[in-house]
Amino acid sequence: MNRRTVLAAFGCWLLAPLDMVAADPETPISPTAPVGRNRLRPPGAIGEERFLSHCIRCGRCLEACPYHAIVMLDIRAGLHAGTPLIAVDNIPCFLCMKCVDVCPTGSLRPVSQRGTRMGLAVIDRHSCLTWSGDTLCRTCYDKCPFTNAAIRLDQLRPVIDETACTGCGICVNACPVTAATGDKKGDKAINIEPIYARRRLT
């Protein structure tokens, strides 16, 4: 990224309206956004389009996280530079909710642990040791903070309950499997996909 691109991106960020209208909840996250598979905003984050204009890049959420799960995006992220992100395959969110408590702008809104919807766990049945029949593994089930709720066992095979999964990524971080071939190289047998249609926080 050259100097002109950096300055242009910074200028656009300064001019972004602070009261930007929320995007239609059915609208997918922009392909240029840093949010994606196993790359999520912290708990309680408002919709991605609004998040960009509301977050003031203060770093308080990062400082408050006792697990060092939250990182700030660097200048390579363009307009998203300085905003918080959690790479759950590196360090998952343990739902302590301390980041929500210190956010001064409402970019992270108050939400309960069970009400958090950072994303949704999706099982790759071809890679999952249990689903593929290679061996019996229940690591994701055992590590899930909401026992027999977000992840249940169906004939000893893990199944995601979309109504209970918070997208914390603890299952992803614990999964012993990574895909070995194709465009899924590096993925786990279970991954968190961001929720495009944000549900209203309660």
C-alpha positions as CSV (number, residue, x, y, z in Angstrom):
1,M,0.0,0.0,0.0
2,N,1.6,3.3,-1.1
3,R,1.4,6.6,0.7
4,R,-1.3,8.0,-1.5
5,T,-3.6,5.0,-0.9
6,V,-3.0,5.3,2.9
7,L,-3.8,9.0,2.9
8,A,-6.9,8.5,0.8
9,A,-8.2,5.8,3.0
10,F,-7.6,7.9,6.1
11,G,-9.4,10.8,4.5
12,C,-12.4,8.6,3.7
13,W,-12.5,7.4,7.3
14,L,-12.5,11.0,8.6
15,L,-15.4,11.9,6.3
16,A,-17.5,8.8,7.2
17,P,-20.7,10.0,8.9
18,L,-20.9,9.1,12.5
19,D,-24.6,8.5,12.3
20,M,-24.4,6.2,9.3
21,V,-27.7,4.4,8.9
22,A,-27.5,0.7,9.6
23,A,-27.3,-1.6,6.6
24,D,-30.2,-3.8,5.8
25,P,-29.7,-6.9,8.1
26,E,-30.1,-9.2,5.1
27,T,-27.2,-7.5,3.3
28,P,-24.0,-9.6,3.4
29,I,-20.8,-8.1,4.9
30,S,-18.7,-6.3,2.4
31,P,-16.1,-8.5,0.8
32,T,-13.5,-5.9,1.8
33,A,-14.4,-6.2,5.5
34,P,-11.9,-8.1,7.7
35,V,-14.7,-10.2,9.2
36,G,-14.8,-13.7,7.8
37,R,-14.3,-17.4,8.7
38,N,-12.8,-17.5,12.2
39,R,-12.3,-13.7,12.1
40,L,-14.9,-12.0,14.2
41,R,-15.8,-8.8,16.0
42,P,-16.0,-9.0,19.8
43,P,-19.2,-9.8,21.6
44,G,-22.1,-7.4,21.2
45,A,-20.7,-5.8,18.0
46,I,-23.2,-3.8,16.0
47,G,-23.6,-4.5,12.3
48,E,-20.4,-4.3,10.3
49,E,-21.3,-1.2,8.2
50,R,-22.2,0.8,11.4
51,F,-19.3,-0.6,13.3
52,L,-16.8,1.0,11.0
53,S,-18.2,4.5,11.7
54,H,-19.0,4.1,15.4
55,C,-15.7,2.5,16.6
56,I,-13.2,5.3,17.6
57,R,-10.3,2.9,17.7
58,C,-9.6,3.6,21.3
59,G,-8.2,0.2,22.2
60,R,-10.1,-0.1,25.4
61,C,-11.6,-3.5,24.5
62,L,-8.1,-4.8,23.7
63,E,-6.8,-3.6,27.1
64,A,-9.7,-5.1,29.0
65,C,-9.5,-8.6,27.5
66,P,-7.7,-10.7,30.0
67,Y,-7.1,-13.5,27.5
68,H,-5.5,-11.2,24.8
69,A,-8.0,-12.5,22.3
70,I,-8.7,-9.1,20.8
71,V,-6.2,-7.6,18.4
72,M,-6.3,-4.3,16.6
73,L,-6.1,-4.4,12.8
74,D,-3.0,-2.6,11.3
75,I,-2.8,-0.1,8.5
76,R,-3.0,-2.9,5.9
77,A,-6.7,-3.2,6.8
78,G,-7.3,0.3,5.2
79,L,-10.5,1.8,6.6
80,H,-10.8,-1.0,9.1
81,A,-7.3,-0.2,10.6
82,G,-7.5,0.2,14.4
83,T,-10.7,-1.7,14.8
84,P,-10.8,-4.9,17.0
85,L,-11.0,-8.4,15.7
86,I,-10.8,-11.9,17.3
87,A,-9.1,-14.7,15.4
88,V,-10.7,-17.6,17.2
89,D,-8.4,-20.2,15.8
90,N,-5.6,-18.4,17.5
91,I,-7.3,-17.3,20.8
92,P,-11.0,-17.7,21.1
93,C,-13.4,-15.5,23.0
94,F,-14.1,-16.8,26.5
95,L,-17.2,-14.6,26.9
96,C,-15.9,-12.7,29.9
97,M,-17.8,-9.6,28.5
98,K,-15.2,-7.2,29.8
99,C,-14.7,-5.6,26.4
100,V,-18.4,-4.8,26.3
101,D,-18.3,-3.1,29.6
102,V,-15.5,-0.6,28.6
103,C,-16.7,0.3,25.1
104,P,-17.4,4.1,25.2
105,T,-19.4,4.4,21.9
106,G,-21.8,1.5,21.9
107,S,-20.0,-0.3,19.1
108,L,-20.1,-3.2,21.5
109,R,-23.5,-3.3,23.0
110,P,-24.5,-5.0,26.3
111,V,-25.4,-8.6,25.7
112,S,-25.5,-11.7,27.9
113,Q,-23.1,-14.6,27.4
114,R,-25.9,-16.8,26.0
115,G,-27.3,-14.0,23.9
116,T,-24.0,-13.4,22.2
117,R,-24.0,-14.1,18.4
118,M,-20.5,-13.4,17.1
119,G,-20.9,-16.1,14.5
120,L,-22.1,-19.6,14.0
121,A,-20.1,-22.9,14.2
122,V,-20.2,-25.0,11.1
123,I,-18.9,-28.6,11.0
124,D,-17.0,-29.9,8.0
125,R,-18.3,-33.5,8.0
126,H,-15.5,-34.6,5.6
127,S,-12.8,-33.4,8.0
128,C,-14.4,-34.2,11.3
129,L,-12.9,-37.4,12.7
130,T,-16.2,-38.6,14.1
131,W,-18.4,-37.7,11.1
132,S,-15.9,-39.3,8.7
133,G,-15.8,-42.5,10.8
134,D,-12.0,-42.3,11.4
135,T,-12.3,-42.3,15.2
136,L,-14.4,-41.1,18.0
137,C,-13.7,-37.5,18.9
138,R,-15.9,-35.2,21.0
139,T,-13.4,-32.4,21.7
140,C,-15.7,-29.6,20.4
141,Y,-18.6,-31.0,22.5
142,D,-16.5,-31.3,25.6
143,K,-15.0,-27.8,25.3
144,C,-18.2,-25.9,24.5
145,P,-19.0,-23.6,27.4
146,F,-22.7,-24.4,27.0
147,T,-22.8,-28.1,27.5
148,N,-25.3,-30.1,25.4
149,A,-26.8,-26.8,24.2
150,A,-24.8,-25.1,21.4
151,I,-23.2,-28.5,20.5
152,R,-25.1,-31.7,21.0
153,L,-24.3,-35.3,20.1
154,D,-26.4,-37.2,17.7
155,Q,-25.3,-40.9,17.7
156,L,-22.0,-39.6,19.2
157,R,-21.6,-37.1,16.3
158,P,-21.4,-33.4,17.0
159,V,-24.3,-31.3,15.8
160,I,-24.6,-27.5,16.1
161,D,-27.7,-25.9,17.5
162,E,-28.0,-22.6,15.7
163,T,-30.3,-21.1,18.4
164,A,-27.6,-21.6,21.1
165,C,-24.3,-21.2,19.4
166,T,-22.6,-17.9,20.4
167,G,-19.7,-18.1,17.9
168,C,-17.1,-17.9,20.7
169,G,-14.7,-20.1,18.8
170,I,-13.6,-22.2,21.7
171,C,-14.5,-25.3,19.8
172,V,-12.5,-24.2,16.8
173,N,-9.4,-23.5,18.9
174,A,-9.7,-26.9,20.5
175,C,-10.3,-28.9,17.4
176,P,-7.3,-31.2,16.6
177,V,-8.1,-31.4,12.9
178,T,-7.1,-29.1,10.0
179,A,-8.1,-29.7,6.4
180,A,-5.1,-30.8,4.3
181,T,-6.2,-30.1,0.7
182,G,-7.9,-27.6,-1.6
183,D,-9.1,-24.1,-0.7
184,K,-9.9,-25.2,2.8
185,K,-6.3,-25.7,3.7
186,G,-5.6,-24.6,7.2
187,D,-9.3,-24.7,8.3
188,K,-10.4,-26.8,11.2
189,A,-13.0,-29.5,11.1
190,I,-15.2,-27.0,12.8
191,N,-15.1,-23.3,11.9
192,I,-17.0,-20.1,12.9
193,E,-18.8,-18.3,10.1
194,P,-19.8,-14.7,10.8
195,I,-23.5,-14.0,11.1
196,Y,-24.4,-11.8,8.1
197,A,-28.0,-11.2,9.2
198,R,-27.4,-9.7,12.7
199,R,-30.0,-10.7,15.2
200,R,-31.3,-8.0,17.5
201,L,-29.4,-8.2,20.8
202,T,-31.5,-8.8,23.9
